[in-house]
């Protein structure tokens, strides 16, 4: 008799927040829209952290990032305290097979075997041949004047030195032909994936030798299109042959819409015309921000198309009716005042679930939920004993209509991203309180704001001189965009003290390391030792390549 327990498809991407079509934005995502119309959409879903690795660690371990050990990015030297607390291990005990394809970002992606540390039963690789096959149509269909190379400085971000010259060289036929040659042996052995520093990508790419030059040097917009498409097709191929592997948990991760964005193509997609896009709420409506927004819309289109490939394969294989699809992102979009902040612009995420257990009918749920709640929800749905470390709450009572809310408050945190910027927050239905824990930071931490047209515009208008307070208090009923800070208003002192006390009680209860003082950076990754090793290896490989030429 076949096992009728539902399969689980975890479909996730980078940096999308809630800026997709099902949440009312003019960002066409027909596949995610179809998923929302068939399943359940959570209108008030939040990440536990507004940065990549901590947010994913919280969802997949069911505990706050500082309890999981992921206080910063995995490729900056941070890692889980115990990879045995990952969701897949509870599913393994219940008889599930686990499969990884694409982004995971809980281990250092520059090490090809790092994903083995997590414990997936199987990792689906994207080969150089897959990239070549999917790069060709991207190059053919890109209109003249809209190439990824037109981004100039952004294309190789943030590699220093000769960026504009390197972009022009990349456009030349001579350089393109040379870039297609196999990587010298020295360069391959000196850590080929280090050239992809800062860009989470699928683990275990078997060989970059023979891949397109842009894919080897940096993941440009066009190369990311090819990579997301390759990930989706590899995952779809496995799903079509997955009948013998049921029940399964499959993680499929897309890079898009991570910066650097793919260029907008308004001739083919009118929604990407920078003249008619609406910039995100915290930013001004100026040409630079509109251009940035148009590129974001293009990147989301690519991500949605990749999701559609996977969802279509699920339908064609006959697995859709018995598969729980969980579609979400890690945090808010990569614009100033959004990603890496504890406002709703940084913590708000889309969460769409479709499948058995009541996740059907195109319903919208308004109760506040956290990504911490996904793990305990799966435990209840699959009749698995929840592990003792879980801090979330199952949202099945919301799905069954038994309750309107399951949380009185939700907490958020950020400690490290590109730089140290410790903050904690508490959010209720009515109020949001944010506290900074580094009194020396009185100005924005510019390294924690992703580069782009919007950041350059704000820097030209004095962003670096902008003062930031140590505390924020927002009335979410009258100030949903969190622009009017009430922390210094005497009329709200009692509310501020109450939220501050509840926040500190949570920090004590969860043994937050910030209570003991500043959190030291871990060695490795982008720590100074790791950075120096990376620079020395890069210089050695470059000198070797020049001698061979």
N, C-alpha and C positions, 0 to 999 in steps of 0.2 A: 504493500500500500504506500503511495507516494506521501512524502512529508508535506503537509499543507501549511506549515508555519510560513509567514510572509517573508519574502526576500526583502532586502533593504538596499536601496540605491541612494547614496549620499552624493548629491550633485551640488558642487560648490564652486565659487569663483572668488576673485580678489576685488576689494575696493568698490563695491557697487551700492552699499547702503540700501536705501529704499528708492533709488532713482531709476525705476523701471516702470514699464507700462501698467502692471496690475495695481500699482500704488498711485495712479493718476498722473504720472509725469509723461510728457511728450517724448518718450524714449522708447521707440517701438521694440517690443520683445514678444513677438507672436507666440513663440513656443512656451515661454513662461506664463504668458497670458492664458493660453490654452490649459496649462497645468493648473492655474489658479481657478479657472472656471470649472474644472473637473474635481478639484480637491478643496482644501481649506486654506485660506490665507489669514495670517496673523498680522493685524494692522499695527500692533504695538509690541513688536519683537525687538529685543536688545541684545547686543553682544556684551560679554563680560569685560572686554577691553577693546580699545579702538586701534589696536595694532595687530599684525598678522599672526605671528606664532602664539602670543598669549591668548588671543581670541579662540583660535582653533584648539589650543590645549584645554581651555575651559569647556568647550563643547564636547570634546572627545574623552575627557576624564571626569566631567560632571562636578568640577570643583574650581574655585577661583584660581586665577593664574599664579598668584603667589603661593598658594598651597600646592599647586602642581609643579612648581619650580620654574615655570616659564615666565620670567620677569622681563624678558627681552626677546629679540629675534633669534631663531635657532642658528642662523648662519653668523650670528655675532657671539657665539659661544654659549648660549643658553640651551638647556635641555630639561626634559621632565625628570622629576625626582625618581619616578618609578614608571617605566614604560609598561609594566604589567597592569597599571591602572587604566590603560587605554581601553576604550569600549570594545574593541575586537576580542579582547581576551575573555570578557564575560560572554560574548557571543560564541566564542570557540567552545566554551564549556557547555553551551546549549546546543552544540552540534552544527554551528554555522561555519561556512568557508568564507574567508576574507580575501578580498582582491583590491589591489591599489592600482590606479591608473591616473597619472597626472600629478598635480600639485599635492603635497602633503604638509610641508613646512613645519614639521615637528622635530626634524633632525637637519643637520647641515647638508643642504642639497648639493654642495660642491663635492661631496664624497659619494661616489657612485654606489657604494654598498651601505650607506647610512640608513636606508629605509629598512634594512634587515633588523635593525635595532628595535623597531616598533613591533614587529612580529606578524606581519601579514603572511597569509598562506601563499599568496602568489602576487608578484609584481609584474604588471604588463609594461613592457619597454617600448619606447618610441625610438626607432632606429634612424640613422642618417638617410636611409633610402626613403623612409616615410616622409621626412622633412623635404627631401628633393621633390618627391611626387606632389606634395602639397604647396611647395613654393612656386612651382611653374604657373599654375593658374592665377596666383596672386599677382605675379609680375605681368602676366599678359593682360589682366583685366584692370590694372591700375591706370587711370587716365594720365596723360601727360601733364606734368605740373603738379601732380598730387602724390608724388612718390614719398615713401617714408623718408628718403634721404633729404627731402625738403625741410625736415625738422631741424637740420643743421646741428645746433648745440645739443639738442635734446636726444639725438639719435644714439650717442655713445654715453649717455649720462651714467655716472658722473666721472668718467675717465678724464684725467687732466692732460692738457697739452695737445695742441694741434688738432682740436676737434673739427674746426671748419675745414682745415686742409684735408683731414682724413675723410670727411664727408664727400669732398670734391673728388678725392682719389677713388673712393668707392664707386662713384658714378662712372668712372672711366672704364672703357671696355678692357683695356690692358690689365687694370687691377682686378676686375671681375674674373677674368680668365685665370690670373695667377691665384686668386683666392679659392678657386675650385680645386686646386691641387691638394693632395693629401697633406695633412699636417706633418711636419718633420717629427721624427721619433722623439727628439729631445723635448719638443713642445708638448707632445702628448704625455710624456712621462712626468712633466713638471706641473701637472694638474690642469688639464685642459678646461675643466669646468670652472676654474677660478675666473676665467674671463667672463663668466656669467654672474659675477658677484653682484649681490643685491637684487637679483631677479629670480624669485622662486619658480622652479620649473620641474617637470616630471623627473622623478629619480631614475637612475639606472639607464640613462641614454647610452646605449652600448658602445657607440663610437661616433665621434663628431668628425672623424676623418672622412673627407669626401663630401661633407655637408656644404651648403651654400656659404659663401664667405660671410654674409651678414649674420648668419646663424652662429658662425664660429666666433666672430668678434664680439658682437653684442646682439641681444635679441631686439631687433628693430620692430617697427609696427608690422611690416610684411612678414618677418620671420615668426612673430607671435601669432599672426593669423594662421600660418602653416602649422605651428606647434599645437595650437588649440584644436585645429581641424584634425591633426594627426592623432592627438589624444582621444578625441571623440570617436574617430574611426576604429582605433585599436580597441577601445571599450565596446563599441558596437559589435565588432567582430566577435569578441568574447561572449557578449550577451546572446548572440545568435547560436552559440554552441554551449550555453550554460545549463542545459536541462539536467545534465548529470551532476552538476555542482550545487544543486539546491539543497537546503536553503543557503543563501549567500548574503554577505554584506559587501557591497562594492562602493568604493570611494573613487569618484571621478572629479578631478580638480582642474579648473581652467585658469590660465594666467590672466587673461583679459577680464575686466578692464584695468589691469595694473599699468601704471606709467612705465615707459613712455607710450602714449596712446598711438593707435593707428590713425592715419590721416583721414579726415572727413572726405566723403565723396558725394557732394551735393548733386552732381549731375545724375547719378544713379539713384540716390536716396535723398529725397527732398527734406526729410527730417533732419539731415545733417548740414543743412545750409546755415552758416553762422549768422546770416541776416535775420533768421526767424527763430532761433533757439532762445529759451529762457534760462539765464544763468541760475545756479543754486541760490537759495534764499540769502545766505550771509554775504554774498558778493555783489559788487556793483554791476550794472548793466552797461558794459563798455565793450568795444570791439575785441580787446584782448581776451576778456573772460568768455565772450561768446564764441570765439575761435576755440578756446580750450574746451568749452562745453560741447561744441560740435564734434571735436575729436573724441570726447568721452562717449557721445552717442554712437559714433562709429565703432568704438571698441566694444560697447555693450551689444551692438548688433552682431558682432563676430562671436562673442560669448554665447549669445542666445542661439545662434545658428549651430554652434557646437553642441549645446544642450539638446537642440532639436534632433541632431543625428543620433544621440544616445536614446532619447525618448522614442524616436521612431523605431530603433532597433528593438526596444523593449516591447513595443506593440507587435512588430513583425514576428518576434520569437514566441508570442503567446504568453509572456510572463507578466504583462501589465496588470492583470486583475489580481495577481497574488504578490505584487511588489509594492512596498511602501516607499514612495519617492519623497525624499527630504531635500528641498532646494533652498539654499541660503547662501550668504556671503559672510566674510569675516568682520567687516566694519564699514564705516562710512566712506564716501568717495574721496579720492586723493586730491582735494582742493584745500586751500588755506581756510582755517577755522573749522575744519571738518575732520578729516582723518587725524588721528593722534590727539583728539580733544575729547573731553567727557561730556560735551553737549549731546543732544539727540542727533545732531548732524554727524557725530563721530561714532556713537554707540548704536544708533538705529539701524536695523538690518531688515532685509526682506526675509520672510520665512513662509514657505509654501509647502504643504504636505498633502500628498494624495495617495490613497490606497486603502486596504482593509483596516477595520477598526473604527470606522466612522468618519474617515477623512475623505469625504466626497460631497458632491452637491453644490460646489461653488460657494460655500459659506464664507463669511468674513467674521473673525473673532476679534473683539476689541479689548479683551483683557490683556494686561501686561504679562508678557512672558520673557524669559531669558533663554539664551542658548544653553545655559546650565541645566535647563529643564528637559533637554532632548534625551539625555542618558536615562534619567528616571522614567520618562515616558515610555521609552522602548522596553525598559524592565517590566513595567506594568502591562504593556501591550503583549509582550512575549511570555509573560508569567515567569520572569527570571527574578531570583532573589537579588534585590539591590545591594550593591557593595556598601560597606559602612562609611566610605569617604564621600559619598555623594552629598552635595549641598543644594542641589536644585529640587524642584517639585514637579511631579507629573502634571502635564496640562490636559490629561484625559477628562477631568471634570468639566473643563471648558468645552471640550469637543462634544461631550455627552449632554451639555446644556444644564448641568447640575449647579454650576456656579458661574458668576459673572467675573470674579477675580480670584486668583490664587496667591497673589503677592500684595502685601501692603507697601513694600518698598523693594527696589532693586539697587544693586551696588555696581559701581564701575571702577576701574583702576587702570593706570598706566604708570610704568616705572622707567623703562628704557625703550627707546625706538632707535633712531640713529644716534641720539644723545640722551643723556639722563634728564628726565623731566617728571619727577614723582608727583602724582595727583591721585586723589580718591574722590568718589562721588556717591551720593545717595539720591534716588529719585522716587517720589511718590506720584500718585495721580495728579496732584496739584503743584508740588514743589520739586525743584532740583537744587541741590547744594553741592558745590565743588570746592575742594580745598587743595591748595598747593603745599607741598612739604619741603620745598627748597627756597628759603627766603632770599637767597642771592639772585634768583631768577626774576628780575623785575621787567624784563623785556622778552618778546617771543623767542623761543628756541628755534632759530631758522633752519637748523639741520633736520628738525622734525617736520618740516613742511616740504612736501615733494615739489621738485622743480617743475616749472611749466609757465605758460603765458600769464596765468593769473598771479602766480607768485612774483614774477618779474614786474608786473604792473604795480602790485602793492609795494614792492621794494622801492620802486621809483617814487612812490608817494609816501615814504617814511615808515614802512612797516617795522624796520629795525629799531626805530625810536619809539615805537608804540609801547605804552606802559601796560603791564598786566597786573591785576590785583592778586592778593594771596587767597581770597575767598570770593565765591560767587553764590548768589541766591536768585533764582528765577521763578516767577509765577507762571507755570505752564498753561494756565487757563487764559491769561491775558497776554502772555508773551511767549508763544510757542516757538519763535525763532531764537529765543534766549539772547536778547540784545540789551535788555534793561536790567543791570545788576542792582539788586536791592540789598546787598550785604551791608552797606553803610547807612541804610535808612532805619532810624530808630523805631519806626512803626512796625518793623518786622524782626526786631531783636529776639523776641521770644521764639519765633518760628526757627530762626537761624540757630539759636542755642539748642533747641530740641533736635534738629537735624544733625547738628554737630555731635551731640551726645550719642545719638543712634549710630552715626558713622563710626565714632571711636569705639563704641561697644562692639560693633561688627569686626573692627580691626583687632580688638583684643580677643574676641571669640575665635577668629580664624588665624591668630598668631601672625599678623602681618609684620614682615621684617622692618617696615618703615618705623615702627614704634621703637626700635632699637637704634635708630639713626640712619644716616645715608646708606644706601645699598651699594656695595662695591661692584664694579664691573667684573665680569668673568673673563679670564684670559681666553684667547682663541678668537675665531671669527674676525670681527673688526676691532678687537682690542689692539693695543699698540704692538704687541708681539706678533699677533697674527697678521696685522697690516704690514709690518716690516718684512715678514717672511714672504707675503704675497708680492710685495714690490720687488724683492730680490729675485724671486723666481721669474717674475715677468721680465725683468731686465736681462737675466741670463738667457731666457728663451728668445727674446728679441735679438740679442747679439748673435746667437747661434743661427737664427733664421737669416740675418743679413749676410753672415759669412757664407752660408750655403748658396745664396742668390748670386 
